[in-house]
Amino acid sequence: MTQSVAFIGLGAMGYRMAAHLPKYFEKVLVWNRNFSKAEQHAAEYGTTAVELSQAVQADIIFSCLPTSDDVEKLIEGVEIKSGSIWIDCTSGVPDAARRLVEKLKVQNVDFLDAPVSGQTVGAENATLTFMVGGDVDAFERAYPAMAALGKLIQHVGEPGAGFAVKAINNMLLAVNLWSVTEGFSTLKAHGVNLDAALNCVNASSGKSFVTENIFPQRVLSREFPVTFGLPLLAKDTGIALDLVKDAKLPAPLLALTQSLIQTANLTAEPNSDFSAAAKLYESWSKITLK
């Protein structure tokens, strides 16, 4: 039985994810670079705020940081418990996962790249999707801990495969967000009621997560709540395009979308939600989607 679980990185996702662990595990340790955030989490959810050196002595170690570079630098400076499993929920780089698998193998530590999808509402409700790359035996041993946080826990392949699936998933999100923005701007230019059009699309073949959730709740409402930052989507589309290039495949649509998202990120207000990419097209078309 796993006696202890640690969660490293208490951002918008990690803070909510770690909150579920005390329901299933006796000892739950939390650490954050801003340590007051860990102390706040402990007071709110009954976890234990500890130093990083203590957190990495848990049997199962979750991390959820902005980039793979952050994770690699953090791991470089600590001695991790032998026999533990490190589950990295960062939206990371496949090559980094492969490096960390080899590096941690020397310490008798298994590493799983296990990015998640479902946004903050999924983290809040423990309904996230885990896309996991790495050793199958380690995946099976770590499954109960991930199942405490998610609804679909899917092993997708060798080390790096989880990060690859997440990058392509987010690229597809970006493609859909941009195409819906163009399409609905066209409809508004022709005097169509956008709410009514959305009802039709969502009962037809053009529906998607973007039309069912992102557009009505963020864009048409003009709220753009920050739950997944535009810089992070720009990072993920870049990872996805690198994967395409590595495979030596033609991908004109993905390349164009990556360029558009990068442009939106460079021109957006600081701390913008990913859905605010729609504002770039609005600035070109002079049409506000509401």
C-alpha positions as CSV (number, residue, x, y, z in Angstrom):
1,M,0.0,0.0,0.0
2,T,1.2,3.5,-0.8
3,Q,1.7,5.2,2.6
4,S,2.6,8.7,1.4
5,V,1.9,10.9,-1.6
6,A,3.5,14.3,-2.4
7,F,2.3,17.1,-4.7
8,I,4.8,19.6,-6.0
9,G,3.5,22.7,-7.7
10,L,0.3,24.3,-6.4
11,G,-0.7,26.5,-9.3
12,A,-4.3,26.8,-10.7
13,M,-4.3,23.0,-11.5
14,G,-2.1,21.6,-8.8
15,Y,-3.8,23.3,-5.9
16,R,-7.1,21.8,-6.8
17,M,-5.7,18.4,-7.7
18,A,-3.8,18.0,-4.4
19,A,-7.0,18.8,-2.5
20,H,-8.4,15.3,-3.3
21,L,-5.5,13.2,-2.1
22,P,-6.2,13.3,1.7
23,K,-9.5,11.6,1.0
24,Y,-7.6,8.5,-0.2
25,F,-4.1,8.6,1.4
26,E,-3.0,8.9,5.0
27,K,0.0,11.1,4.5
28,V,-0.1,13.9,1.8
29,L,2.8,16.3,1.5
30,V,2.7,19.5,-0.5
31,W,5.4,21.9,-1.6
32,N,5.3,25.1,-3.7
33,R,8.0,27.6,-4.6
34,N,6.0,30.2,-2.9
35,F,5.8,28.3,0.4
36,S,2.9,30.3,1.8
37,K,0.8,28.6,-0.9
38,A,1.7,25.2,0.6
39,E,0.9,26.4,4.1
40,Q,-2.5,27.7,2.9
41,H,-3.2,24.4,1.2
42,A,-2.4,22.5,4.4
43,A,-4.7,24.7,6.4
44,E,-7.5,24.4,3.9
45,Y,-7.3,20.7,3.0
46,G,-5.4,18.9,5.8
47,T,-2.3,18.2,3.8
48,T,1.2,18.8,5.3
49,A,3.4,21.6,4.0
50,V,7.0,20.5,3.8
51,E,10.3,21.4,2.3
52,L,11.2,20.0,-1.1
53,S,13.7,17.6,0.3
54,Q,11.0,16.0,2.4
55,A,8.4,16.0,-0.4
56,V,10.6,13.8,-2.6
57,Q,10.7,11.1,0.1
58,A,7.1,10.2,-0.6
59,D,6.2,6.9,-2.3
60,I,4.3,8.7,-5.0
61,I,5.4,12.2,-6.1
62,F,3.2,14.3,-8.4
63,S,4.6,17.4,-10.0
64,C,2.7,20.1,-12.0
65,L,4.9,22.9,-13.1
66,P,4.9,25.3,-16.0
67,T,7.6,23.6,-18.2
68,S,9.7,20.5,-18.4
69,D,12.8,22.8,-17.8
70,D,11.3,23.7,-14.4
71,V,10.9,20.0,-13.6
72,E,14.4,19.1,-14.7
73,K,16.0,21.9,-12.7
74,L,14.0,20.9,-9.6
75,I,15.0,17.2,-9.9
76,E,18.6,18.1,-10.4
77,G,18.9,19.4,-6.9
78,V,17.2,16.7,-4.8
79,E,17.8,13.1,-3.7
80,I,14.6,11.2,-4.3
81,K,13.4,8.1,-2.3
82,S,14.5,4.9,-3.9
83,G,11.5,2.8,-5.2
84,S,9.2,5.8,-5.6
85,I,7.3,6.9,-8.7
86,W,7.4,10.4,-10.0
87,I,4.3,11.4,-11.9
88,D,4.8,14.6,-13.9
89,C,1.5,16.3,-14.8
90,T,3.3,19.2,-16.5
91,S,2.5,19.8,-20.2
92,G,6.0,18.9,-21.1
93,V,8.5,18.0,-23.8
94,P,8.7,14.3,-24.9
95,D,12.6,14.5,-25.0
96,A,12.6,15.7,-21.4
97,A,10.6,12.7,-20.3
98,R,13.0,10.3,-21.9
99,R,16.0,12.1,-20.2
100,L,14.3,12.0,-16.8
101,V,13.5,8.3,-17.1
102,E,17.1,7.5,-17.7
103,K,18.3,9.9,-15.0
104,L,16.0,8.7,-12.3
105,K,16.5,5.0,-13.2
106,V,20.0,5.4,-11.5
107,Q,18.2,6.3,-8.3
108,N,15.7,3.4,-8.6
109,V,12.9,5.9,-9.3
110,D,10.3,5.4,-12.0
111,F,9.2,8.5,-14.0
112,L,5.9,8.8,-15.8
113,D,5.0,11.7,-18.0
114,A,1.3,12.2,-17.2
115,P,-0.1,15.5,-18.4
116,V,-3.8,16.1,-17.7
117,S,-6.7,17.7,-19.5
118,G,-9.9,19.0,-18.2
119,Q,-9.0,22.5,-17.0
120,T,-9.6,23.8,-13.5
121,V,-13.1,22.5,-13.4
122,G,-11.8,19.0,-14.0
123,A,-9.2,19.4,-11.3
124,E,-11.9,20.7,-8.9
125,N,-14.2,17.7,-9.6
126,A,-11.5,15.0,-10.0
127,T,-12.6,14.3,-13.5
128,L,-9.4,15.0,-15.3
129,T,-8.0,12.9,-18.2
130,F,-4.5,11.5,-17.6
131,M,-2.5,10.7,-20.7
132,V,0.4,8.6,-19.5
133,G,3.7,7.6,-21.0
134,G,6.3,5.3,-19.4
135,D,6.8,1.9,-17.9
136,V,3.6,-0.2,-17.8
137,D,4.4,-1.7,-14.4
138,A,5.0,1.7,-12.9
139,F,1.8,2.9,-14.5
140,E,-0.2,0.1,-12.9
141,R,1.4,0.8,-9.5
142,A,0.7,4.5,-9.8
143,Y,-2.9,4.1,-11.1
144,P,-4.7,4.4,-7.8
145,A,-3.1,7.7,-7.0
146,M,-4.0,9.1,-10.5
147,A,-7.5,7.6,-10.2
148,A,-8.0,9.8,-7.1
149,L,-7.7,12.8,-9.4
150,G,-9.1,11.8,-12.7
151,K,-11.8,10.0,-14.6
152,L,-9.9,8.6,-17.5
153,I,-6.4,7.3,-16.8
154,Q,-5.0,6.1,-20.1
155,H,-1.5,4.6,-20.8
156,V,-0.6,5.8,-24.2
157,G,2.9,4.5,-24.8
158,E,6.6,4.7,-24.1
159,P,8.3,7.6,-22.2
160,G,7.3,10.9,-23.8
161,A,4.1,9.6,-25.3
162,G,1.9,11.3,-22.7
163,F,3.5,14.7,-23.4
164,A,3.1,14.1,-27.1
165,V,-0.6,13.4,-26.8
166,K,-1.1,16.4,-24.6
167,A,0.7,18.7,-27.1
168,I,-1.3,17.5,-30.1
169,N,-4.5,17.7,-28.0
170,N,-3.8,21.3,-27.2
171,M,-2.9,22.1,-30.8
172,L,-6.3,20.7,-31.9
173,L,-7.9,22.9,-29.3
174,A,-6.1,25.9,-30.8
175,V,-7.1,25.0,-34.4
176,N,-10.7,24.7,-33.3
177,L,-10.7,27.9,-31.3
178,W,-9.3,29.9,-34.2
179,S,-11.7,28.3,-36.8
180,V,-14.7,29.0,-34.6
181,T,-13.6,32.6,-34.1
182,E,-13.3,33.0,-37.9
183,G,-16.6,31.3,-38.5
184,F,-18.7,33.2,-36.0
185,S,-17.1,36.5,-37.0
186,T,-18.4,35.7,-40.5
187,L,-21.9,34.9,-39.2
188,K,-22.0,38.2,-37.2
189,A,-20.9,40.1,-40.3
190,H,-24.0,38.7,-42.0
191,G,-26.3,39.7,-39.1
192,V,-26.8,36.3,-37.6
193,N,-27.7,36.0,-33.9
194,L,-24.7,34.2,-32.5
195,D,-26.4,32.6,-29.5
196,A,-29.0,31.1,-31.9
197,A,-26.3,30.0,-34.3
198,L,-24.4,28.3,-31.4
199,N,-27.5,26.4,-30.5
200,C,-27.7,25.1,-34.1
201,V,-24.0,24.2,-34.3
202,N,-24.1,22.4,-31.0
203,A,-27.0,20.2,-32.3
204,S,-25.1,19.6,-35.6
205,S,-21.9,18.2,-37.0
206,G,-19.8,21.3,-36.3
207,K,-20.0,21.1,-32.5
208,S,-17.0,20.7,-30.3
209,F,-15.7,21.4,-26.9
210,V,-15.0,25.0,-28.1
211,T,-18.5,25.6,-29.3
212,E,-20.1,23.8,-26.3
213,N,-18.0,25.4,-23.6
214,I,-15.2,27.8,-24.5
215,F,-17.1,30.1,-26.8
216,P,-20.3,30.6,-24.7
217,Q,-18.6,30.7,-21.3
218,R,-15.6,32.8,-22.2
219,V,-15.7,34.6,-25.6
220,L,-19.4,35.5,-26.1
221,S,-19.7,36.3,-22.4
222,R,-16.6,38.5,-22.7
223,E,-15.4,37.1,-19.4
224,F,-12.2,35.3,-20.5
225,P,-11.6,33.8,-17.0
226,V,-7.9,32.9,-16.6
227,T,-7.8,29.1,-16.0
228,F,-5.3,28.1,-18.7
229,G,-2.9,30.9,-19.7
230,L,-2.4,31.9,-23.4
231,P,1.4,31.6,-22.9
232,L,1.0,27.9,-22.0
233,L,-1.1,27.3,-25.1
234,A,1.6,29.0,-27.1
235,K,4.2,26.7,-25.5
236,D,2.1,23.6,-26.2
237,T,1.5,24.4,-29.8
238,G,5.2,24.9,-30.2
239,I,5.9,21.4,-28.8
240,A,3.3,20.0,-31.1
241,L,4.9,21.6,-34.2
242,D,8.3,20.3,-33.1
243,L,6.8,16.8,-33.0
244,V,5.6,17.3,-36.6
245,K,9.0,18.5,-37.7
246,D,10.7,15.5,-36.0
247,A,8.4,13.2,-37.9
248,K,9.2,15.0,-41.2
249,L,5.5,15.4,-42.0
250,P,3.7,18.2,-43.9
251,A,1.3,20.1,-41.6
252,P,0.4,23.4,-43.1
253,L,-2.7,23.9,-40.9
254,L,-0.9,23.2,-37.7
255,A,2.0,25.4,-38.6
256,L,-0.3,28.3,-39.4
257,T,-2.2,27.8,-36.2
258,Q,1.0,27.8,-34.2
259,S,2.0,31.0,-35.8
260,L,-1.4,32.6,-35.0
261,I,-1.3,31.5,-31.4
262,Q,2.2,32.8,-31.0
263,T,1.1,36.2,-32.5
264,A,-1.9,36.3,-30.2
265,N,0.3,35.6,-27.2
266,L,2.8,38.4,-28.1
267,T,0.0,41.0,-28.6
268,A,-2.3,39.9,-25.7
269,E,-2.6,41.7,-22.4
270,P,-0.5,40.1,-19.6
271,N,-2.0,37.1,-17.8
272,S,-4.5,36.4,-20.6
273,D,-6.6,33.2,-20.8
274,F,-6.0,31.0,-23.9
275,S,-9.5,32.0,-25.1
276,A,-8.3,35.5,-25.5
277,A,-6.5,34.5,-28.7
278,A,-9.9,35.3,-30.3
279,K,-9.2,38.9,-29.6
280,L,-6.4,39.0,-32.1
281,Y,-8.9,38.1,-34.9
282,E,-11.4,40.6,-33.5
283,S,-8.7,43.3,-33.8
284,W,-8.2,42.4,-37.5
285,S,-11.9,42.1,-38.4
286,K,-13.2,44.9,-36.2
287,I,-16.0,42.6,-35.1
288,T,-16.5,41.9,-31.4
289,L,-18.0,38.5,-30.7
290,K,-20.8,39.0,-28.2
